[in-house]
Amino acid sequence: MTFRARHLLGIEHLAPDEITTLLDLADTYAEANRSGTAPRDRLAGLTQINMFFENSTRTQASFELAGKRLGADVMNMGMQTSSLKKGETLIDTALTLNAMHPDLLVVRHPSSGAVDLLAQKVNAAVLNAGDGRHEHPTQALLDALTIRRARGRLHRLSIAICGDIAHSRVARSNILLLGKMENRIRLIAPPTLMPSGIADFGAEVFTDMRAGLDGADVVMMLRLQKERMDGGFIPSEREYFHRYGLDAEKLAYAKPDAIVMHPGPMNRGVEIDGTIADDINRSVIQTQVEMGVAVRMAAMDLLAQNLRADRAAA
């Protein structure tokens, strides 16, 4: 298997063979999780610290579960009550943690680049659980695994990503990953939610949802990132759903066997109709949650292997 990364800070620096290696391992962990045969000793003796400076349900829970299933000692830091509230800088926090000799550091932070800064200050392997508008690599990887398992491949598919492209780190990571794997990417959003220069990523840009969904193999909906908006980006949620919310009428423009995805949390009736979200024949949203644990297990396993090898060579 080929996986050279020292940290998992984003998709941008991963080669296609590294992505495939991680997904192949995650595939085996997905089956092991279903059968209850996950190897409990892969991370035995290693310490995993989860630092979430932003609220999280799925990502934090799945990272914690992934570490515990592989035998790591897992600690969740309450960042809302940490010394950062007393004026301590992020770098000082990193140095303090580094003195405790953690092995795996999982970080979510509201500022783009903060996770990369932490990685430069610690000896642990750092995993980016989402930084600002920058990237969310494990979300893109779990989306990729979900697509591969549902469609049988992860190349030469037509994949429509619809919603708040401008504020979404999930969109950025998916655009990078799916582009590396030779897929046709369509971005669908109102002009106010489409970042400038996005066409440079090799994606097709649509402001009409029906045209963007035409013939798509995969339909990936995104949440409106209201916490990152500082102005009136949409007229109203009702109008947004009318034009860009996924319902049966719009989904009919995609291929008959197209799958529907959403990274969560969902705003039903805003970006997706509840009936579509719950349709077991089309929606793979719950599968995405399941694959999240497997992908994070694989990511930590591979990084731990590299960490141990570096330490042995030192």
Order of alpha helices (4+ residues) and beta strands (2+ residues): alpha-beta-alpha-beta-alpha-beta-alpha-beta-alpha-beta-alpha-beta-beta-alpha-beta-alpha-alpha-beta-alpha-alpha
